[in-house]
Amino acid sequence: MDRRAFLLTASAAAGGAATSWQAGAVAHLLPTSNDNRILLKASFRQKQQAPVLRIGKRTIAGRRTDTQGLFWSFDAEGLAPGQPHTLELLNERKRPLCDPWPVKTFPRPGDKAERFRLLIYTCAGGDERLRTGAGISNFLPIATRQRLFDRALALAPDAIVGNGDHIYWDLRQTGAPPQYPEDILASTGRFTRNLPVLGTANEDVLKRVCEQQVGRLYGTRFRSTPVFFLQDDHDYFENDDANAQRVTYPPDHFMLQLGRGTRSLYFPEFLPDAERPLGLPGASAPDKPRDTGESFGTIRYGDLAEVALFDCRRFLSLAGPNAWVVPPEAEDWLKARAADSRTGHFMNLSSMPPVFSAGKWGDWYPDILGPDGKLTTKIHKPYYQEGWLKQHDRLMRTLSEMKGRVPIWISGDMHAHGEARLLRGGTVDLSKNPVNVFLSGALGTGNGWPSGGRRTRPYPSRAIEVEERLPALEENGFLIADFTPEAISIRFFRWLPKNGEEAIERLEPFRTTVLKRG
């Protein structure tokens, strides 16, 4: 069953046209899946006692993820691969909490697959109430972001990657703390750093902050499409930055609690994959669904595609020449997956972008913004760790050495579209098989484009050699990646407020790149 036929089935299973689906008591739904399992995160408008998920003749008890009975997780195992499964949420009296709806499992690894479509975006977060002195919001209105989502969903993706920065609510940073308006702080409350996040007043603050940026934004819109949400710096409630006062990453204990709490409540963890070790950092935690990961994940679609997802902030190290962005166990996993040719295509998909830099501390590269307003490596970047570039080169070499497959790396964070071919890393020649690098476009940025604070748009690092095919464009939008046995096609979709909101429904790709195998 192709994706468009599946969406028609989804509408029928939901009780008619997609617009007639009734959410009932459900506030938000975000599912993920692999070939034999569906994991669902849900929240409700009223507290629930013992909700259950029904799939066919099976009933799966919910697991409460907050302390108040509003947030629940449902984990269905042993499902048939490559099939649509009808899901129903029921209360403790077995009465429906919303209309039924379908979610499709992926084909079994190794099974033949002809097509796979992936939607990728970044930076969808932001409280629309936060405005500049001119009264202009730093973030797009929720309704505008939802229209962009609806346009992307109309393209019938098989899966969705939300690549970091789902939350913008930085607490300390490295200078003066962000100044949030008093009326907004009065509505959300303030965090207390020496208290646990869940089970204290901090839990209510976390929910109020996230509801404005996640719960309201997604609602039940993605209920039939598996999602894979990576976390980036702002998802741990700080910007990546460093000075003599404070180095924000790796996250301290309170930041880690906030990041883990957000995922527990709203985002599905990454389901296991036979080729991803269960003992990777951030995986197999006793307070999470069995064998799932929080920081490293896999999208496996039959014999056609494997996408390795990795968080670059949570386990960042500050060990100078031996420092890493991802820990050694995760690096070994990424290398092993790139070297395994049983899948037609392999892609790296990370929270921190390679190639493009704005001179920030938390980049792969030693570039810093010079007095002339240009990136340079001739000025020492304080607190930069030279081991980061060494790991970058090792990972890039592994991709470039793949036989018969296209080396490709897609990332978020940069609030921009961009495309380049990496010809040389810091020390490694990749020119025989350059790595194709893409920036995915930003979903939620309003008037607050990062170049205003960074004093530069993203440029390729001076520490590498690239062929820049699409200079970084600070624009709203997303990518669609289509996998077939012969090629990967990357389509860029963009929108700016000056285009008018009516243009969103008519968005077509402004650029398409086709990367053919071999």
C-alpha positions in Angstrom: 0.0 0.0 0.0 1.5 3.3 -1.0 1.4 6.4 1.2 -1.4 8.2 -0.5 -3.6 5.1 -0.4 -2.7 4.7 3.2 -3.8 8.3 4.0 -7.2 7.5 2.4 -7.4 4.4 4.6 -6.4 6.6 7.6 -9.3 9.0 6.9 -11.8 6.1 6.6 -10.6 4.5 9.8 -10.9 7.8 11.6 -14.6 8.0 10.7 -14.6 9.8 7.4 -12.7 12.8 6.0 -9.5 13.7 7.8 -11.1 17.0 8.9 -13.9 15.2 10.7 -11.6 13.2 13.1 -12.6 13.9 16.7 -9.8 14.3 19.2 -12.3 14.2 22.1 -10.3 14.1 25.4 -6.9 13.9 23.7 -4.7 17.0 23.7 -1.7 15.7 21.8 -0.6 12.4 20.0 2.9 11.7 18.7 3.6 8.1 17.5 6.7 6.4 16.4 7.2 2.9 14.9 9.7 0.4 13.6 8.8 -2.9 11.8 7.1 -4.6 14.7 6.3 -2.0 17.4 4.4 1.3 17.8 5.2 3.7 20.7 2.7 6.4 21.4 3.0 9.6 23.5 -0.3 11.2 24.5 -1.7 13.8 26.8 -5.3 14.4 27.8 -7.5 17.4 28.7 -8.5 15.7 31.9 -6.7 13.4 34.3 -7.0 9.7 33.4 -6.9 6.8 35.8 -5.9 3.8 33.6 -6.2 4.5 29.9 -5.5 1.7 27.4 -4.5 1.5 23.8 -6.4 -1.1 21.7 -4.9 -2.5 18.5 -7.1 -5.1 16.9 -7.9 -7.6 19.7 -5.0 -6.6 21.9 -5.2 -4.1 24.8 -2.1 -2.3 26.0 -2.1 -0.6 29.4 -0.8 3.0 29.5 2.2 4.0 31.5 1.9 7.4 33.2 4.8 9.7 32.4 3.8 12.6 34.7 2.7 12.7 38.4 -0.8 13.9 37.7 -2.3 11.5 35.2 -2.4 13.9 32.2 0.5 12.4 30.2 0.8 8.7 29.2 2.9 6.4 27.0 1.6 3.3 25.2 3.9 0.6 23.9 2.6 -2.0 21.4 5.0 -4.8 20.5 4.8 -7.8 18.3 3.0 -6.1 15.4 3.0 -7.3 11.8 5.5 -5.4 9.7 4.6 -3.1 6.8 0.9 -3.0 7.7 -1.5 -0.3 8.9 -2.8 -0.9 12.4 -5.9 0.8 13.8 -5.3 2.4 17.2 -8.0 3.2 19.8 -7.6 5.0 23.1 -10.0 4.0 25.8 -10.5 5.1 29.4 -10.7 2.7 32.4 -14.3 2.0 31.6 -13.4 1.1 28.0 -15.1 4.1 26.6 -13.4 5.9 23.6 -11.3 8.9 24.4 -11.0 9.9 20.7 -11.8 8.5 17.3 -9.8 5.5 16.1 -6.9 6.2 13.7 -4.2 4.2 11.9 -0.4 4.0 12.1 1.6 1.9 9.7 4.6 -0.2 10.8 7.7 -0.1 8.6 8.8 -3.1 6.4 11.0 -5.6 8.1 14.8 -5.0 7.7 15.9 -6.8 4.6 12.4 -6.9 3.0 12.3 -5.3 -0.4 11.1 -1.7 -0.5 10.8 0.5 -3.5 10.0 4.0 -2.0 10.4 5.8 1.2 9.6 9.5 1.8 11.0 11.4 4.8 10.0 14.9 6.0 12.8 16.8 7.8 12.7 20.2 9.5 14.4 22.0 12.4 13.7 24.7 15.0 10.0 24.4 15.2 9.8 25.7 18.8 9.2 29.1 20.2 6.5 30.8 22.3 4.6 33.0 19.9 3.9 35.5 22.7 7.6 36.5 22.9 8.0 39.7 21.0 10.7 42.3 20.3 10.5 45.9 21.3 8.8 46.6 18.0 6.0 44.2 18.9 7.1 41.7 16.3 7.2 38.0 17.4 10.6 36.2 17.4 8.6 33.1 16.3 6.0 32.4 13.7 2.5 32.2 15.0 1.4 28.6 15.9 -1.3 28.8 13.2 1.3 29.6 10.5 3.6 26.7 11.6 0.6 24.4 11.5 -0.1 25.5 7.9 3.4 24.6 7.0 3.0 21.2 8.7 -0.2 20.6 6.8 1.5 21.4 3.4 4.2 19.0 4.3 1.7 16.3 5.4 -0.1 16.7 2.0 3.1 15.4 0.4 2.4 12.1 2.3 5.7 11.4 4.1 6.3 7.9 5.5 8.1 9.4 8.5 9.0 12.7 10.1 12.2 14.0 11.7 11.9 17.0 13.9 15.6 17.9 14.2 16.0 19.7 17.5 15.1 23.1 19.1 11.5 22.2 19.9 11.8 24.4 22.9 13.2 27.9 23.3 13.2 28.9 27.0 16.9 29.5 27.9 17.4 29.9 31.6 21.0 31.2 32.2 23.2 31.1 29.1 26.6 32.6 29.7 25.8 36.3 30.2 22.7 38.0 31.5 19.7 35.6 31.7 17.1 36.1 29.0 14.5 38.7 30.2 11.0 37.2 29.7 8.1 39.6 30.0 6.6 39.5 33.5 3.1 38.7 32.2 4.4 35.6 30.5 6.5 34.6 33.5 3.3 35.0 35.6 1.5 32.6 33.4 4.3 30.0 33.2 6.0 30.3 36.6 9.7 30.1 37.4 11.9 27.0 37.7 13.7 26.2 40.9 17.0 24.6 40.1 17.5 22.8 43.4 14.2 20.9 43.1 13.5 17.8 41.0 11.7 18.6 37.7 8.9 16.0 38.0 6.8 15.8 41.2 7.4 19.4 42.3 6.2 22.9 41.2 8.8 22.6 38.4 6.6 20.0 36.7 3.8 22.5 36.2 6.3 25.1 34.9 7.7 22.6 32.4 4.2 21.7 31.2 3.2 25.3 30.8 6.4 26.2 28.8 6.1 23.1 26.6 2.4 23.4 26.0 2.9 26.8 24.3 5.6 25.4 22.0 4.9 21.7 21.6 1.4 20.6 22.8 -0.5 23.4 21.0 1.7 23.2 17.9 1.4 19.5 17.2 -2.0 18.5 18.8 -3.1 15.4 17.0 -1.9 16.5 13.6 0.9 13.8 13.2 -1.2 11.0 14.7 -0.8 8.7 11.7 2.8 9.4 10.7 5.8 8.1 12.8 7.9 10.8 14.2 11.6 10.9 15.3 12.4 13.9 17.4 16.1 14.8 18.1 17.0 17.2 20.8 19.5 20.0 20.4 20.9 22.7 22.7 17.7 24.7 23.4 15.9 21.5 24.2 18.0 21.4 27.4 17.0 25.0 28.1 20.3 26.7 27.2 22.0 28.0 24.2 25.4 26.5 23.3 27.9 29.0 24.6 31.0 29.4 26.7 32.9 32.1 28.5 34.7 32.6 31.8 31.4 32.7 33.6 29.9 29.5 32.4 30.2 26.7 29.8 26.7 25.5 29.0 27.5 22.0 27.6 27.5 19.2 28.3 24.2 19.8 30.2 24.3 20.0 34.0 22.0 18.0 36.2 19.0 20.4 36.0 19.3 20.9 32.2 19.4 17.1 31.8 16.3 16.7 33.9 14.4 19.2 31.8 15.5 17.6 28.5 14.6 14.1 29.7 11.3 15.4 31.2 10.3 17.0 27.9 10.9 13.8 26.0 9.1 11.7 28.7 6.0 13.9 28.4 5.8 14.7 24.7 8.2 12.9 22.4 8.5 9.2 21.7 11.8 7.6 22.5 13.7 5.9 19.7 12.6 2.2 19.3 15.4 -0.4 19.2 17.1 -1.6 16.1 18.9 -4.9 15.9 22.1 -3.2 14.6 22.1 -0.4 17.3 23.6 -1.5 20.7 21.2 -1.4 23.5 23.9 0.0 25.8 24.6 3.3 24.0 24.6 6.3 26.2 21.0 7.5 26.9 19.6 4.1 26.1 17.8 1.3 28.0 17.0 3.6 31.0 14.8 1.8 33.6 12.3 4.7 33.6 11.8 4.5 29.8 10.0 2.0 27.5 12.0 -1.2 27.2 15.2 -1.0 25.1 14.5 2.5 23.8 17.0 5.3 23.3 16.8 9.0 24.1 19.8 10.4 22.1 20.6 7.9 19.3 18.0 6.4 17.0 17.5 4.6 13.8 15.0 4.8 10.9 15.1 1.5 9.1 12.9 1.0 6.1 13.2 -2.5 4.6 16.3 -3.0 2.4 16.0 0.5 1.1 17.1 3.0 3.7 18.8 3.4 7.1 19.0 6.8 8.8 21.2 7.2 11.9 19.9 9.9 14.2 22.2 11.5 16.8 22.1 14.2 19.5 25.3 16.2 19.5 24.8 18.1 22.8 23.9 15.7 25.6 27.3 13.8 25.7 29.6 16.5 24.4 33.0 16.3 26.1 35.6 19.0 26.9 38.8 16.8 26.7 40.8 19.0 24.3 42.5 16.8 21.7 40.5 13.8 22.9 37.2 15.5 23.1 34.1 14.2 21.2 30.7 15.5 20.1 29.2 12.0 20.3 30.7 9.5 22.7 33.1 6.7 21.4 30.4 4.0 21.6 28.1 6.1 19.4 30.9 6.9 17.0 31.7 3.1 16.6 28.0 2.5 15.9 27.8 5.2 13.2 31.0 3.8 11.5 29.6 0.2 11.6 26.3 1.3 10.1 28.0 3.2 7.2 30.2 0.1 6.5 27.3 -2.3 6.4 26.1 -2.3 2.7 23.0 -4.5 3.2 20.8 -1.4 3.0 20.6 0.5 -0.2 21.1 4.0 1.3 22.6 5.2 4.6 22.3 8.7 5.9 23.6 10.6 8.9 21.1 13.0 10.5 22.5 15.0 13.4 21.4 17.9 15.6 24.6 19.8 15.0 25.5 20.8 11.4 28.7 20.0 9.6 30.2 22.2 7.0 28.3 25.4 7.9 29.4 27.6 10.7 28.6 31.0 12.2 31.7 31.1 14.5 29.7 29.9 17.5 31.5 28.0 20.3 29.4 24.9 19.8 30.4 24.1 16.2 32.5 21.2 14.9 35.0 23.8 13.7 37.6 26.3 15.2 36.2 29.2 13.2 35.4 32.5 15.0 34.0 35.8 13.7 36.8 38.2 13.1 36.9 42.0 13.4 36.2 42.2 9.7 32.9 40.3 10.1 34.2 37.2 8.4 34.9 33.7 9.7 38.5 33.0 10.5 40.6 30.2 12.0 43.6 32.5 12.6 42.1 33.8 15.9 41.9 31.4 18.8 38.3 30.4 19.7 38.1 30.3 23.5 36.9 26.9 24.9 36.9 25.2 21.5 38.0 21.5 21.7 40.3 20.3 18.9 39.0 16.7 19.3 35.7 17.8 17.8 37.2 18.3 14.4 39.1 15.1 14.6 35.9 13.2 15.2 34.3 15.1 12.4 37.0 13.9 10.0 36.7 10.3 11.1 32.9 10.3 10.5 33.3 12.0 7.2 35.9 9.6 6.0 33.7 6.7 6.9 30.9 8.1 4.8 33.2 8.9 1.9 34.6 5.4 1.9 31.2 3.7 1.4 31.0 1.7 -1.8 28.1 2.0 -4.2 26.2 4.4 -1.9 25.8 8.2 -1.8 27.5 9.8 1.2 24.9 12.2 2.7 24.6 14.1 6.0 21.5 16.2 6.9 21.3 18.5 9.9 19.3 21.2 11.6 20.1 23.9 14.1 21.2 26.6 11.6 17.7 28.1 10.9 18.6 27.9 7.2 18.5 26.0 3.9 21.9 25.1 2.5 23.7 22.5 0.4 27.4 21.7 -0.1 29.8 18.9 -1.0 32.6 18.4 1.4 35.8 17.8 -0.5 38.3 18.0 2.4 37.8 17.8 6.1 40.3 19.2 8.6 43.0 16.7 7.6 41.2 14.1 5.3 40.9 14.2 1.5 37.3 13.3 0.5 37.5 14.6 -3.1 37.1 11.1 -4.7 33.7 10.7 -3.1 32.6 14.0 -1.5 30.0 14.0 1.3 26.8 15.7 0.4 25.6 18.0 3.3 22.2 19.7 3.6 20.6 22.2 6.0 16.9 21.4 6.4 15.2 24.8 6.7 13.6 26.2 9.9 9.9 25.7 10.7 9.3 28.2 13.5 11.6 31.2 13.1 9.8 34.6 12.9 11.7 37.9 13.2 14.5 36.4 15.3 16.9 35.1 12.6 20.2 34.1 14.3 22.3 36.3 12.1 21.0 39.3 14.0 22.8 38.1 17.1 25.7 36.3 15.5 26.4 39.1 13.1 26.7 36.7 10.2 24.7 34.2 8.3 26.2 30.6 8.1 29.2 30.1 5.9 31.3 27.1 5.2 34.1 26.7 7.8 37.5 28.0 6.9 39.0 24.7 8.2 37.5 22.7 5.4 37.2 22.7 1.6 33.8 22.6 0.0 31.8 23.1 -3.1 29.0 25.3 -1.9 26.0 24.5 -4.1 23.3 26.5 -2.2 24.6 29.2 0.1 22.8 29.2 3.4 19.4 31.0 3.2 17.8 32.1 6.4 14.3 31.1 5.5 11.4 29.1 6.8 10.7 25.7 5.3 11.5 22.0 5.2 13.1 19.2 3.2 11.5 16.2 1.6 13.9 13.3 1.0 12.7 10.5 -1.4 14.6 7.2 -1.4 14.3 4.8 -4.3 16.7 1.9 -5.1 18.5 4.1 -7.6 18.8 7.5 -5.9 17.9 9.9 -3.1 16.1 13.0 -4.2 16.2 16.1 -1.9 13.5 18.7 -2.4 13.7 22.1 -0.7 10.5 24.0 0.3 10.7 27.6 1.5 8.3 30.3 2.7 8.7 33.8 4.1 6.0 36.0 5.7 6.3 38.5 2.8 4.9 35.7 0.5 1.6 35.7 2.4 0.1 32.8 4.3 -2.1 31.8 1.4 1.0 30.8 -0.5 1.8 28.0 2.0 -0.9 25.7 0.6 0.7 26.1 -2.9 4.3 25.6 -1.9 6.4 23.7 -4.4 10.1 22.9 -4.2 12.4 25.8 -5.2 15.3 23.4 -5.6 15.7 19.7 -6.2 18.9 17.7 -5.9 19.1 14.1 -7.1 21.9 11.9 -5.8 22.3 8.7 -7.8 23.9 5.6 -6.5 27.2 4.6 -8.0 
